[in-house]
Structure formats: C-alpha cells, structure tokens
Amino acid sequence: MGQLALQRLPPLASLPRRPPSLPPPSSASPSLPCATVSRRPLRPGFYVARAMSSHIVGYPRIGPKRELKFALESFWDGKTSVDDLQNVAANVRKSIWKHMADTGIKYIPSNTFSYYDQMLDTTAMLGAVPPRYGWESGEIGFDIYFSMARGNASAHAMEMTKWFDTNYHYIVPELGPDVKFSYASHKAVVEFKEAKALGIDTVPVLIGPMTYLLLSKPAKGVEKSFCLLSLIDKILPVYKEVLADLKSAGARWIQFDEPILVMDLDSSQLQAFSDAYSYMESSLAGLNVLIATYFADVPAEAYKTLMSLKCVTGFGFDLVRGLETLDLIKMNFPRGKLLFAGVVDGRNIWANDLSASLKTLQTLEDIVGKEKVVVSTSCSLLHTAVDLVNEIKLDKELKSWLAFAAQKVVEVNALAKSFSGAKDEALFSSNSMRQASRRSSPRVTNAAVQQDVAALKKSDHHRSTEVSVRLQAQQKKLNLPALPTTTIGSFPQTTDLRRIRREFKAKKISEVDYVQTIKEEYEKVVKLQEELGIDVLVHGEAERNDMVEFFGEQLSGFAFTSNGWVQSYGSRCVKPPIIYGDITRPKAMTVFWSSMAQKMTQRPMKGMLTGPVTILNWSFVRNDQPRHETCFQIALAIKDEVEDLEKAGVTVIQIDEAALREGLPLRISEQKFYLDWAVHAFRITNCGVQDTTQIHTHMCYSNFNDIIHSIIDMDADVITIENSRSDEKLLSVFHEGVKYGAGIGPGVYDIHSPRIPSTEEIAERINKMLAVLDSKVLWVNPDCGLKTRNYSEVKSALSNMVAAAKLIRSQLNKS
C-alpha cells in the first residue's frame, strides 16, 4: 500500500504496541563520562530550582543510523505497514528520552520528534489543511499529512523552504481568511503521555503562534497584502485547547519555540506577540512556561517585549550566535525568572570549550543568581549529527575535537554539574588539552593558502566583458534554440548505483570495473536526454554520493564521517563534511568524468561543480577563523577546477550555489556584509574563463526576491532557480520591474513530488514566465536535480517538459 493510495490510516499521533528495542545513543564521548542525577517530580504550577539544572532545546529524530528515514521510505513504497512505521518512531523517541534521562538532563523535551517536519505538525495540530487535499474534519492521519508534504496524484505538495538560516527545510503553511482552524492532531499530548509511561517527565514543545504565522504565506488566490497576523485570534483558541489537554495529562512545563523573535520585527508585530501570550495567560496558569529563542541575538525591542510577559517562567537564549543578548541580560533580567543559557552549540560539531562556557555561566550567575541559571543548548540539536560513537572513519586526533548530539547532551550535564560546584577537574583538564591540540595542530594551518586568500582582497573579480556580449559569443558557439531545455544535474540514484559506489570504496571491485559501470550509466543518461530532445545535457552525476561530499573528499582540510547524517527534510538526510583546516585542491576533481561524458554526444554537456558558498553552508565549518576566509579558500580551489574544465574543452560549466540564500544573516544590518563576500566568492571561481565559456549557477528552495540584486551581481551567464513549488513567487520580482539581462530558467515543475505535471501545465508556466521575461533569455528546466526520483517519473516529466518547450517555441515562431 503506497503513500498515494492511503485512504483509511489511523491518526498521526496514534501509538504502536510493543516497540522493538533500539540501542540508546551513546551517553559518553572520549572525555565526557555519563553522569546521572536523581529525578523528582514537580508540583503542578511550580518549579523547584535545583543544582544541576540542565535543558535540551530539541534532538535529532532520524535515529543514530537513519532508522526513521528507512522506515518512512519503506512505508511510502508500500513495503511496510503503518504499525511498522510507528514502531520505529516510538523506538527512536524512547531511545532519545532515555539517553537524556540517564545522562541527568532535568528539562527533557517531547514533541520535537516529527515524521516529516515540526511546522507541518503544527499545521496538522491547527487543522490548517489546504482545501486541495480533501480533508474536512477529524484527526489528521498519515494520508493527509504526507500528501501535504509530498503531494499526491491529484494535488501538488505544499511549498518547502529553509528554516531560518539552516539547511533544514520546513513545509510552509498556506493561510487565508477562510481557514477554519480546529484541534486536529493530538500528537503533542500523545507523545507526552508516551514518555510519562516510560517514567520520564518531559517538557512538551510547541512552535509558538507568532513564529507559525510569520513563517506562513498567504494561500493561493489570497491577496499578497493579506496580514497573516490577522489570524492570531483564530489560532489561539486551538493553542488553548492543546494547553488544557497537556495540563490534564499532567504536564508541568510547556516550551514555546519563538525563534521569529531574533528577526527584525516591527512594533505592531511585537505588540501582537505580547497580546497573544496575554490572551493565553489563563490557560497557562498552573504551567511553567519557557519561551525559547535561537539562531541569533534578540533585538533590544523584542527583548524588552519578551521580558514584560508575566506568564513566563523562563527565557531561552542562543549565547553562541547571540553574544549581544548577553549585554541585554546584564542591563535587565526580571527577578525570579529562569534563564535558559544556550552555551552548547546546537549547530556545529566542535567539542565545547568547557572552561569558556563555565565563565559565561559564572557571568550570568552574577546577574540573575546561580539558582536561576539553566544550562542549555543554543538551539535544537536537530542541526548536528547524532552520535560520535558510531564513527569509524575519523582518526583519533580529529575525533577528540568533536561532539555530536549525544555528546552535547553530556556536555550540557557536565557544565551543569560544574556550575553547581561539582566540577570534574580531570574532565575539564582533558577538555582544555584537546582544545589546545586543535589550535596547535599542523594539519589546521597552511601558510601559503592564507597568503593567497589575503591577496584576493585586491580585486573584485568581475569578468572582463558584460553579460550581453558574452551571451552573443556563447550563442554563436552553442547554437541553441529559443527556450533551450536542460536539467539541473543529477539523475536518479538507483540502488544498484549506490551499491557499486560502496563496493568500490570498500575495494570489492577494481577501478577499471567501477569506471566501466559509471560509463555505462552515463551512456544511459545521455541517450535518454537525446531521445527526449534535451538541448544542454548533463551526465547525471552517477559517480557522486553527494554534491558537497564528492568535492570535499578531494580537497585538503576536509574530513568525513561514516554516520554523521543530518536531516534536510522529510526522509532526506545529508552527511555534511567537516572543514577542520585550510583548503587546497591537490588535483583535478571532475575533468576525467566530464570529458568522458562530453565525448558521448555532439550536444553541449555541462561540467558540474558545487560553488564555494554552498560547500561552506552545507558543511560543519571550522569556528577558529571567519567564515568568509574559509569560503575564499574553497573559491580558489573551485577556480582551478573551472579553468581545467575549460582547457579540457567543456564549454558549459555549472557552479551550483543552492545554499547562497540560506547563509543570509537573520538581521538586516548584517546581511550586506555576507552578500558582498558570498557573491565575491562566486565571482572568484569563474573570473578567468573566456567569453565563449557559459557559466551557469543554480539555486533552490529559498526566498530569493529580497536578494535578487545580489544574484544579478554574481554575473553568471545563466541561472536556473526553483520556482514551481513556491507558487512562482520568483516571478513577482520581475513583475515589479527588476531587469535581468542574463539567461534564466525558473523551474517549471517540482521534483520533490512524485506527481507528473502535464504538457499543458508546464506550457502554462512557461507562458507566465514569458509575460515578464524575454524569450531570448528564458530557459526551461525542472526546479532541482532528479536524484530522488525514479526513472519512470523522470522520463514522463521531462518528456512533457520538452513537449511544452517545443509547443511554446512554435507559437513564438508563428507570432
């Protein structure tokens, strides 16, 4: 029974019986032994400040070896049952809660697990299901839930975009004045009861009402000027129902995640925030309330609003990325409130400098009192890998510098113990030695690379001619038709293909056999594209495991894990490289493969590279030098590769910058500096090529309208960019008068859904694009790469895409 055929599934929050056993996460790292504390229940409505107060904002839900990913995909493929999926999920939750309890964490979160996404869970909780999915009432089940996330045969999926400035993607709620909100998913209370049945008292976590609304979008057909905050009075009654349900179940604490507070909110938004929590005050009576913020500093006005709330017991702050918040705390922190101090980094994998964090905690002690400080993570550990103990590829020295989620839990508890006066001197001494080892290691610094980066500041690295001149030279050489068709890079990654790569890495097959297998895959992909009539081809990236890892494995200064997986969205997980030192390119990385593919066709074949900003933003980056310096090092390595591809005769080179937007700082005052160096890094990679070499870039799953001028400044010859899943928001910027003179390919269909768009649907999208873009610069392509789809879906969708391009092309010729 596949996902698209689901009709009568049990509620999303229903519990399985007898979940199977899953080994708990490691509670120890090489230096941080497991610590335990006694646990005693709290009386409803009252907190008891105790020594060793510790808290975790959230935890990865994929499982230490991606158990949830495999369970989801097996369920979607119809290979396993609902019970099988729910058993795996319950098992994952149990192991997380047990790890935290056994380690000694006092405030353990629940409802941070999700089958797909926490924002989608909130949409289900509020009953805010778009009409196209046919839901009317009742508890939302997996059929509706996964249809919203992935689409189905008759309805496309909801938009997906980046969660703040992370590589995690959330499902964007679609709201309008006619949405009938109702309490339609009891997942939060079910999971609280599930933990309670295991003997673990948890803090249920909800996405706060302000964050939910301000990260939503007006539904299709609703005026873009529609004020999402006008719905606050409609969703708060549902929140009150949830709170009543949790209190009845015995909850003593509630955590509202309100990361939206780190953004630049205006006075009316801050007033709405204050009013919302005042409205819920009666329902919050008897509960201890934590409002957690993260990812950046809280602006002064937002901090003032937050501190004015009477119903709140504690406030959580990111003190890793939000150091300026510390100054606000020093000036004013309300007497009697708890301060949840996020001193352990939830977004990176470096071991905490325990002595430095302890000094921060001691500073806070002087301000608010020791009994009011709770040691916490800077944000959810969702954004880091799960457990370092599972790693077998990392060498001993490098491993000693790291801490994954399981180890960060132990770090939090170790700091809490030390802060309470039970400092483990041996542990702190060992930690200091490892910090010093990393600072002094010769594998970290390369003087020649540092000098090369310093020299980059003398130029802005623009290409020598204007894009209009270059496009004419390229057209003369490439002779492409109007509305040229292409794809983004990857083709389906089959099970056999993954097996071949694994066997080659394990030296179970020879290099000759491996190359021959990849060559045969290229030939299949090239033949398919030629048969379909694609104009500019790709080789399908059969040799690549991941668009960042593939390059990092061939660059110095990078290290790789065996199980350092992080959730990107749904069941999609990535294994970010670790950048620990200065970066160089010892030899060419793609020239052999691109040259092989180009010889298979007379049509242009793209050389496919990942850009420096994306490699940076999709890696765990060293924290001992500014990020832009590391990015410039990567840019120099990619520049060498671009020039080698050009020498090998590759005339179209795509340098993907899919993650350019996600690195944008959350505060407007900090964005220009980032965009300046990020765009500069891209230009470094291709500033030396000839006019006839066409440089493409690709971006996806972010809101690009507010950085369109920086995208133009990248000076690429062609940009392909996600457009269809986001309801063509990108086109609105051109309606507003922005002129884009380079080639551009807004995506014509969503590749993350199994749904096949018709020729007519794609043709309609192309016509919408032609209303704001010149046919001379418009390209036709999917939203993103095709690696997550199967070949039958790819053939049908690309066939319709090419047919649509030809149809519009013929209409243009007639007119």
C-alpha positions in Angstrom: 0.0 0.0 0.0 1.9 3.1 -1.2 1.6 6.6 0.1 -0.6 7.8 -2.7 -3.1 5.0 -2.2 -3.6 5.6 1.6 -7.3 6.0 2.5 -8.0 4.7 6.0 -5.0 5.2 8.1 -5.0 5.6 11.9 -4.4 9.1 13.4 -1.0 10.6 13.0 -0.4 10.5 16.8 -1.7 7.0 17.5 0.7 4.8 19.4 2.0 1.3 18.4 2.1 -1.6 20.8 5.4 -3.1 22.0 8.0 -1.1 20.1 11.1 -3.1 19.2 14.4 -2.5 21.0 16.8 0.1 19.7 20.2 0.7 21.3 20.2 4.0 23.1 22.5 6.8 22.0 25.9 6.8 23.5 26.0 8.8 26.6 29.7 9.3 26.6 32.4 10.8 24.5 36.1 10.1 24.9 36.2 12.7 27.6 32.7 13.1 29.0 31.6 10.1 31.0 27.9 9.6 31.6 26.5 11.4 34.6 23.3 10.7 36.4 21.1 12.6 38.9 18.1 11.7 40.9 14.8 12.8 39.4 11.9 14.1 41.5 8.6 15.3 40.1 7.5 18.9 40.3 4.2 20.0 41.8 1.9 21.4 39.1 2.3 25.1 38.6 5.6 25.4 40.5 9.3 25.0 39.5 11.9 24.0 42.1 15.2 25.5 41.3 17.9 22.8 41.9 21.6 22.5 41.3 22.5 20.9 38.0 19.6 22.4 36.1 20.0 21.4 32.5 17.9 21.5 29.4 18.0 20.4 25.7 16.0 22.5 23.2 15.5 19.6 20.8 17.1 16.5 19.4 17.6 14.8 16.0 14.7 12.5 15.2 16.2 10.4 12.3 17.8 7.9 14.6 21.6 7.1 15.0 21.6 5.1 11.8 18.8 6.8 10.0 16.2 4.3 11.2 13.3 6.8 10.6 14.5 7.6 7.1 14.4 3.9 6.1 11.1 3.3 7.8 9.5 6.2 6.0 10.7 5.3 2.6 9.7 1.7 3.1 6.3 2.8 4.1 5.9 5.2 1.2 6.9 2.4 -1.2 4.2 0.2 0.3 6.7 -2.4 1.6 5.8 -2.0 5.3 2.7 -1.2 7.3 1.6 1.8 9.4 2.4 -0.3 12.5 5.9 -0.9 11.3 6.5 2.8 10.8 5.0 3.8 14.2 7.0 1.1 15.9 10.3 2.5 14.6 9.2 6.0 15.5 8.3 5.1 19.1 11.6 3.2 19.4 13.5 6.3 18.3 11.7 8.5 20.7 12.2 6.1 23.6 16.0 6.0 23.0 16.2 9.8 22.9 14.3 10.3 26.1 16.2 7.5 27.9 19.5 9.0 26.9 18.7 12.4 28.3 17.2 11.0 31.5 20.1 8.6 32.1 22.6 11.4 31.5 20.9 13.6 34.0 19.1 16.2 32.0 16.3 17.9 34.0 14.2 19.5 31.3 13.7 16.9 28.6 11.8 18.0 25.5 8.9 16.0 23.9 7.0 16.6 20.7 10.3 17.5 19.0 10.1 14.3 17.1 8.4 14.5 13.7 7.5 12.2 10.8 8.4 14.9 8.4 8.6 18.5 9.8 7.6 20.3 13.0 5.9 23.2 11.1 3.8 20.6 9.3 3.0 19.0 12.6 1.7 22.4 13.8 -0.3 22.8 10.6 -1.9 19.5 11.4 -2.5 20.5 15.1 -4.3 23.6 13.9 -6.3 21.8 11.2 -4.9 24.3 8.6 -5.1 21.8 5.7 -5.3 23.4 2.3 -8.6 22.5 0.6 -7.0 20.7 -2.3 -6.2 17.7 0.0 -9.9 17.0 0.6 -9.8 17.0 4.4 -12.8 18.3 6.2 -12.7 17.3 9.9 -11.4 14.7 12.4 -8.0 13.7 13.5 -5.5 14.1 10.7 -3.9 10.8 9.5 -0.8 9.9 7.6 -2.7 10.1 4.2 -3.4 13.8 4.5 -0.2 14.6 6.4 2.1 13.0 3.8 0.0 14.4 0.9 0.7 17.9 2.2 4.4 17.1 2.5 4.9 15.2 -0.8 1.8 15.8 -2.9 -0.4 13.0 -4.4 -1.8 12.1 -7.7 -4.3 14.9 -7.7 -2.8 17.6 -5.5 0.7 19.1 -5.5 2.8 19.4 -2.3 2.9 22.5 -0.2 5.9 24.8 -0.6 9.2 23.9 1.2 11.8 26.4 2.2 14.7 26.9 4.5 14.2 27.1 8.3 15.8 30.4 9.1 19.5 30.3 8.1 19.9 26.5 8.4 19.9 23.7 5.8 16.8 22.2 7.3 13.6 22.7 5.2 10.1 23.2 6.6 6.7 22.9 4.9 5.3 26.4 4.5 1.7 26.8 5.9 -0.8 28.3 3.4 -3.3 30.5 5.2 -6.1 32.8 4.3 -9.1 34.5 5.9 -11.4 31.5 5.3 -9.2 28.8 7.0 -11.3 27.0 9.7 -8.8 26.2 12.4 -9.5 23.2 14.7 -7.7 21.0 17.1 -6.9 18.2 14.6 -3.8 16.5 15.7 -3.2 15.4 19.3 0.4 14.4 18.7 1.9 16.7 21.4 -0.2 15.2 24.3 0.2 11.6 22.9 3.9 11.9 22.9 3.9 13.5 26.4 1.9 10.5 27.7 4.2 8.1 25.9 7.2 9.5 27.7 5.4 9.6 31.0 4.5 5.9 30.6 8.3 5.3 30.4 8.7 7.1 33.7 10.1 10.3 32.1 8.6 13.7 32.8 9.1 15.9 29.7 8.6 19.5 28.6 6.2 19.4 25.6 7.4 21.7 22.8 5.2 23.7 20.5 6.1 26.1 17.7 4.9 29.4 19.1 1.9 31.1 17.5 3.9 34.1 16.3 6.6 32.0 14.6 4.0 29.8 13.0 2.1 32.7 11.5 5.0 34.8 10.4 6.6 31.9 8.7 3.4 31.1 6.8 2.3 32.5 3.4 -1.0 33.7 2.0 -2.8 30.9 0.3 -3.1 30.9 -3.5 -5.8 33.4 -4.5 -5.4 35.4 -1.3 -4.1 38.9 -1.7 -0.4 39.1 -1.0 -1.1 42.1 1.2 -3.2 39.8 3.5 -1.9 40.2 7.1 -1.1 36.7 8.4 -1.2 38.1 12.0 -4.9 38.9 11.5 -5.4 35.1 12.1 -3.9 35.2 15.6 -7.3 35.4 17.3 -8.4 32.3 15.3 -5.4 30.0 16.2 -5.0 30.9 19.8 -8.2 29.1 20.9 -6.7 25.9 19.4 -3.5 26.5 21.3 -5.6 26.9 24.5 -7.2 23.5 23.8 -3.8 21.9 23.4 -2.6 23.5 26.7 -5.7 22.2 28.5 -5.1 18.8 27.1 -1.5 18.8 28.2 -2.3 20.0 31.7 -4.9 17.3 32.0 -2.2 14.8 31.0 0.0 16.0 33.9 2.3 18.4 32.1 4.1 20.9 34.4 6.1 22.7 31.8 5.5 24.0 28.2 8.1 25.2 25.8 7.1 27.6 23.1 9.7 27.9 20.3 9.6 31.5 19.1 12.8 31.9 17.0 11.0 34.6 15.0 11.9 37.0 17.8 15.5 37.2 16.5 14.2 38.8 13.3 13.7 42.5 12.7 10.0 42.7 13.9 8.2 46.0 13.9 6.2 47.4 16.8 2.9 46.1 15.6 4.3 42.6 15.4 5.8 42.8 18.8 2.5 44.1 20.2 0.7 41.1 18.6 3.3 38.8 20.3 2.6 40.4 23.7 -1.2 40.3 23.2 -1.1 36.6 22.1 0.6 35.4 25.3 -1.5 37.7 27.4 -4.6 36.1 25.8 -3.2 32.6 26.7 -2.4 33.6 30.3 -5.4 32.0 31.8 -4.7 28.7 30.0 -1.1 28.9 31.1 -2.0 29.1 34.8 -0.6 26.1 36.6 2.1 25.6 33.9 5.7 26.7 33.9 6.3 28.4 30.6 9.6 28.6 28.7 9.9 30.7 25.6 12.9 29.6 23.6 14.6 31.9 21.0 17.6 30.8 18.9 19.9 31.3 15.9 20.9 35.0 16.6 20.7 37.9 19.1 17.3 39.0 20.2 16.9 42.7 19.2 16.6 45.2 22.1 12.9 45.9 21.5 12.0 42.3 21.2 13.9 41.5 24.3 12.0 44.3 26.1 8.7 42.8 25.0 9.7 39.3 26.0 10.8 40.4 29.5 7.4 42.1 30.0 5.5 38.9 29.8 4.0 38.0 33.2 3.0 34.4 32.4 6.5 33.2 31.5 8.7 31.2 33.9 11.9 31.1 31.9 13.5 32.6 28.8 15.9 30.7 26.5 18.6 32.4 24.5 21.3 31.4 22.0 24.5 32.5 23.6 26.7 31.0 20.9 25.4 33.1 17.9 23.7 35.7 20.1 26.5 37.1 22.2 25.0 40.6 22.2 22.0 39.2 24.0 24.3 38.8 27.0 24.6 42.6 27.2 20.8 42.9 27.3 20.7 40.4 30.1 23.3 42.4 32.0 21.2 45.5 31.8 17.8 43.9 32.6 16.6 40.5 33.5 13.4 40.1 35.6 13.8 39.0 39.2 12.7 35.5 39.9 12.7 34.2 36.3 14.8 31.3 35.0 17.5 32.0 32.4 18.0 29.0 30.0 21.5 29.7 28.8 22.3 28.2 25.4 26.1 27.8 25.8 26.5 24.5 24.0 26.4 24.9 20.2 23.5 23.1 18.6 24.6 23.9 15.0 28.1 22.6 14.8 30.1 19.5 15.8 33.1 21.0 17.7 33.5 20.0 21.3 32.5 22.7 23.7 35.2 24.7 25.3 34.0 23.8 28.8 36.1 26.4 30.6 35.0 29.3 28.4 31.3 28.2 28.8 31.7 28.0 32.5 33.0 31.6 32.6 29.9 32.7 30.7 27.7 30.8 33.2 29.5 32.5 36.1 28.9 35.9 34.5 25.2 35.0 34.3 25.3 33.9 37.9 26.4 37.4 39.0 23.4 38.9 37.2 20.5 36.5 37.9 21.7 34.2 40.7 23.1 30.7 40.4 19.7 29.0 41.2 18.1 30.8 38.3 20.5 29.7 35.5 19.7 26.5 33.5 22.4 25.2 31.2 21.1 24.5 27.7 21.9 24.1 24.1 21.9 27.1 21.8 19.1 25.6 19.7 17.8 22.2 18.8 20.4 19.6 18.2 18.4 18.7 15.1 21.1 20.5 13.1 24.0 18.4 14.2 24.9 14.7 13.7 23.5 12.2 16.1 26.3 10.2 17.8 30.1 10.4 17.6 30.4 6.8 18.9 29.1 5.5 15.6 32.1 7.0 13.8 34.7 4.6 12.5 36.3 6.8 9.7 37.6 9.7 11.8 41.1 9.5 13.2 41.7 9.7 16.9 43.0 13.2 17.0 40.2 14.7 14.9 37.6 12.7 16.8 38.8 14.2 20.1 38.0 17.7 18.8 34.3 16.8 18.1 30.9 16.3 19.9 27.7 15.2 18.2 24.2 15.5 19.6 24.6 12.6 22.1 27.9 14.0 23.3 26.4 17.6 23.5 23.8 16.2 25.9 26.6 15.0 28.1 28.4 18.4 27.8 25.3 20.2 29.0 25.1 18.0 32.0 28.9 18.3 32.7 28.6 22.1 32.7 25.5 22.0 34.9 27.4 19.8 37.4 30.4 22.0 37.4 28.3 25.2 37.7 26.7 23.7 40.8 30.0 23.2 42.4 30.7 19.6 41.5 33.4 20.3 38.9 35.2 17.3 37.4 38.7 18.7 37.3 40.1 15.8 35.3 37.4 16.2 32.7 38.0 19.9 32.4 41.7 19.4 32.1 41.3 16.8 29.4 38.9 19.2 27.5 41.5 22.0 27.7 44.2 19.7 26.4 42.1 18.8 23.4 41.2 22.4 22.7 44.9 23.3 22.7 45.7 20.3 20.5 43.3 21.6 17.9 44.7 25.1 18.0 48.3 24.0 17.6 47.9 21.1 15.1 49.9 21.5 11.9 47.1 19.9 9.9 44.9 23.0 10.6 47.0 25.8 9.0 48.6 26.2 5.6 50.6 29.5 5.3 50.6 29.6 1.5 46.8 29.3 1.4 46.4 32.1 4.0 48.6 34.3 1.8 46.6 33.5 -1.4 43.4 34.5 0.4 44.8 37.7 1.7 45.8 38.7 -1.9 42.1 38.2 -3.1 41.1 41.5 -1.4 42.9 43.5 -4.1 40.3 42.7 -6.8 36.5 42.3 -7.1 37.0 39.5 -9.7 34.4 40.6 -12.3 34.6 39.1 -15.7 36.1 41.5 -18.3 33.0 41.8 -20.5 29.3 42.5 -20.0 27.0 39.5 -19.9 25.1 40.6 -23.0 28.3 40.5 -25.0 29.2 37.1 -23.6 25.8 35.6 -24.3 26.1 36.6 -28.0 29.5 34.9 -28.2 28.2 31.8 -26.5 25.1 31.6 -28.7 27.4 31.8 -31.8 29.3 28.8 -30.4 26.5 26.7 -28.9 23.7 27.5 -31.5 20.9 26.8 -29.0 17.2 27.2 -29.9 14.8 29.6 -28.2 13.7 28.4 -24.8 16.6 25.9 -24.5 15.9 22.9 -22.3 18.2 21.4 -19.7 18.2 19.7 -16.3 19.9 20.7 -13.1 22.5 18.0 -12.8 21.7 14.7 -11.1 19.6 11.8 -12.5 18.1 9.0 -10.4 20.4 7.4 -7.9 19.4 3.8 -8.1 20.0 1.1 -5.5 22.5 -0.6 -7.9 24.4 2.6 -8.4 24.8 3.2 -4.7 25.9 -0.4 -4.2 28.6 0.0 -6.9 30.0 3.1 -5.2 30.0 1.3 -1.9 31.8 -1.7 -3.3 34.4 0.5 -5.0 35.1 2.4 -1.8 35.4 -0.9 0.1 37.8 -2.1 -2.7 35.5 -5.0 -3.5 35.6 -4.1 -7.2 38.5 -2.8 -9.3 38.8 0.8 -10.5 38.6 -0.5 -14.1 35.2 -2.2 -13.4 34.0 0.8 -11.5 34.8 3.3 -14.3 33.2 1.0 -16.8 30.0 0.8 -14.7 29.8 4.6 -14.4 30.5 5.0 -18.1 27.5 2.7 -18.9 25.3 4.8 -16.6 26.5 8.0 -18.4 25.6 6.4 -21.7 22.1 5.6 -20.5 21.5 9.1 -19.2 22.9 10.7 -22.3 20.9 8.5 -24.6 17.7 9.3 -22.7 18.3 13.0 -22.9 19.0 12.9 -26.6 15.9 10.8 -27.2 13.8 13.3 -25.2 15.3 16.2 -27.1 17.1 18.0 -24.2 19.3 20.8 -25.6 22.0 21.1 -23.0 22.9 17.8 -21.4 24.2 16.6 -18.0 26.0 13.4 -17.2 23.7 12.6 -14.3 26.4 12.5 -11.5 26.5 8.8 -11.2 29.9 9.0 -9.6 28.8 11.3 -6.8 27.3 10.4 -3.5 26.5 14.0 -2.6 27.1 17.3 -4.2 29.2 18.6 -1.3 30.8 15.4 0.0 32.1 14.5 -3.5 34.2 17.6 -3.7 35.2 17.7 -0.1 36.6 14.2 -0.3 39.1 15.6 -2.9 40.1 18.7 -1.1 42.5 19.0 1.8 41.2 20.4 5.0 38.1 18.3 4.9 37.1 15.2 6.9 34.2 12.8 6.5 32.1 10.7 8.8 30.5 7.3 8.3 27.3 8.1 10.1 27.2 11.9 10.6 23.8 12.3 9.0 21.6 15.4 9.5 18.0 15.7 8.4 17.5 18.2 5.5 13.7 17.5 5.1 11.4 14.5 5.5 13.5 11.4 4.9 16.2 13.3 3.0 19.4 13.3 5.0 22.8 14.8 4.3 26.2 13.9 5.7 28.0 17.3 5.9 31.8 17.3 5.6 33.8 18.7 8.4 36.1 21.6 7.5 38.9 21.5 10.1 41.8 23.2 8.3 43.0 25.3 5.4 41.8 24.1 2.0 43.6 23.2 -1.2 42.9 21.2 -4.3 45.6 18.6 -4.8 44.4 17.6 -8.3 41.5 17.9 -10.7 38.3 16.5 -9.4 35.8 16.3 -12.3 37.7 16.7 -15.5 38.1 13.0 -16.2 34.3 12.4 -15.7 33.1 15.5 -17.6 35.5 14.8 -20.6 34.2 11.2 -20.8 30.6 12.4 -20.9 31.2 15.1 -23.5 32.7 12.5 -25.9 29.3 10.7 -25.9 27.4 13.5 -27.6 27.6 16.3 -30.0 25.3 18.4 -27.8 26.8 20.7 -25.1 27.5 18.8 -21.9 27.6 20.7 -18.6 30.6 20.4 -16.3 29.0 20.2 -12.9 30.6 21.8 -9.8 29.3 22.9 -6.4 30.0 26.5 -5.6 32.1 27.7 -2.6 29.3 29.3 -0.7 27.2 26.1 -0.9 30.1 23.9 0.1 30.6 26.2 3.1 27.0 26.4 4.2 26.4 22.7 3.8 29.5 21.7 5.9 30.3 21.8 9.5 32.7 24.7 9.3 35.7 25.4 11.5 35.0 28.0 14.1 38.5 29.3 14.6 38.5 31.8 11.7 35.9 34.0 9.9 33.6 32.0 7.6 34.4 34.3 4.6 38.1 33.4 4.8 37.2 29.7 4.6 34.8 30.4 1.7 37.6 32.2 -0.2 39.8 29.2 0.2 37.2 27.0 -1.3 36.6 29.5 -4.1 40.3 29.3 -5.1 40.1 25.5 -5.3 36.9 25.7 -7.5 38.6 28.3 -9.7 41.4 25.9 -10.5 38.8 23.3 -11.4 36.8 25.6 -13.6 39.9 26.6 -15.6 40.9 22.9 -16.0 37.4 22.0 -17.3 37.7 24.9 -19.8 41.1 23.6 -21.0 39.6 20.2 -21.5 37.0 21.6 -23.9 34.0 21.9 -21.6 32.0 24.9 -22.9 29.2 25.0 -20.3 30.1 24.9 -16.7 27.5 25.0 -13.9 28.6 26.2 -10.4 25.7 25.4 -8.1 25.1 27.9 -5.3 21.9 26.3 -4.0 22.7 27.4 -0.4 23.6 31.1 -1.1 20.4 32.4 0.4 20.4 30.2 3.5 23.6 31.7 4.8 22.0 35.1 4.8 22.1 36.6 8.4 18.7 36.9 10.0 19.3 40.6 11.0 19.1 43.1 8.1 22.0 45.1 9.5 24.3 42.1 8.9 23.2 41.0 5.5 25.1 43.3 3.2 28.5 42.1 4.5 27.5 38.5 4.0 26.2 39.1 0.5 29.3 41.0 -0.5 31.7 38.3 0.3 29.4 35.4 -0.8 28.9 37.0 -4.3 32.6 37.8 -4.4 33.5 34.2 -3.7 31.3 33.0 -6.6 32.9 35.5 -9.0 36.4 34.3 -8.0 35.6 30.8 -9.3 35.0 31.9 -12.9 36.5 35.3 -13.4 39.3 33.9 -15.7 37.3 32.0 -18.3 36.7 33.1 -21.9 33.6 34.8 -23.1 32.6 31.7 -25.0 32.5 29.6 -21.9 29.0 29.7 -20.5 28.8 29.8 -16.7 25.6 28.6 -15.1 24.6 28.6 -11.5 21.6 27.0 -9.7 19.6 28.0 -6.6 16.7 26.3 -4.8 14.2 26.3 -2.0 14.6 29.7 -0.5 13.0 33.1 -0.9 15.3 34.9 -3.5 13.2 38.0 -4.2 14.9 40.1 -1.5 18.4 39.2 -2.7 17.7 39.5 -6.5 20.2 42.3 -6.9 23.0 40.3 -5.3 22.0 37.4 -7.7 22.4 39.7 -10.6 25.8 40.9 -9.2 27.0 37.3 -9.3 27.3 37.9 -13.0 26.6 34.3 -14.1 25.6 33.8 -17.8 22.6 31.6 -16.9 20.8 30.9 -13.6 18.4 28.1 -13.0 16.3 28.6 -9.9 13.5 26.9 -8.0 10.1 28.4 -8.9 7.2 26.0 -9.3 6.9 24.5 -5.7 6.9 28.1 -4.3 3.9 29.0 -6.4 6.1 31.1 -8.8 6.9 33.7 -6.1 10.2 34.4 -8.0 8.2 35.8 -11.0 6.8 38.5 -8.8 10.1 40.3 -8.6 10.1 40.7 -12.4 6.5 42.0 -12.3 7.9 44.7 -10.0 10.2 45.9 -12.7 13.6 44.2 -12.0 15.5 43.8 -15.2 17.5 40.6 -15.6 19.7 40.5 -18.7 21.4 37.1 -18.3 19.9 33.7 -19.1 17.4 32.5 -16.5 15.5 29.2 -16.0 12.8 29.4 -13.3 11.8 25.8 -12.6 8.7 24.5 -14.4 8.0 21.6 -12.1 8.6 20.3 -8.6 11.0 17.4 -8.5 10.4 16.6 -4.8 6.9 15.3 -5.5 6.1 12.1 -7.4 3.4 13.9 -9.3 3.9 14.2 -13.1 2.9 17.6 -14.5 1.2 17.6 -17.9 2.5 19.3 -21.0 -0.3 21.8 -20.8 0.5 22.7 -17.2 4.2 23.2 -18.0 3.3 25.3 -21.1 1.1 27.5 -18.9 4.0 28.0 -16.5 6.3 29.0 -19.4 3.7 31.5 -20.7 3.6 33.1 -17.2 7.4 33.4 -17.4 7.3 35.0 -20.8 4.9 37.7 -19.5 7.9 39.1 -17.5 11.0 37.6 -19.2 12.3 37.9 -22.7 12.2 34.7 -24.7 15.8 35.3 -25.7 17.0 34.7 -22.1 14.4 32.2 -20.8 15.5 28.6 -20.2 13.2 25.6 -19.5 14.2 23.2 -16.7 12.9 21.4 -13.6 13.2 23.0 -10.1 16.1 21.0 -9.0 18.2 17.8 -9.5 16.5 14.4 -10.2 18.4 12.1 -7.9 15.4 11.5 -5.6 13.0 10.4 -8.4 12.8 7.1 -10.2 13.4 6.8 -14.0 9.7 6.3 -14.9 8.8 9.6 -13.2 11.8 11.4 -14.8 11.1 10.2 -18.3 7.4 11.2 -18.2 8.1 14.6 -16.6 11.0 15.5 -18.9 9.1 14.3 -21.9 6.2 16.7 -21.0 8.7 19.5 -20.3 10.4 19.2 -23.7 7.0 19.0 -25.4 5.8 22.1 -23.7 9.0 24.0 -24.7 8.5 22.9 -28.3 4.9 24.0 -28.2 5.7 27.5 -26.9 8.7 27.7 -29.3 6.4 27.0 -32.3 3.9 29.6 -31.0 6.7 32.2 -30.7 7.8 31.4 -34.3 4.3 31.9 -35.6 3.9 35.2 -33.8 
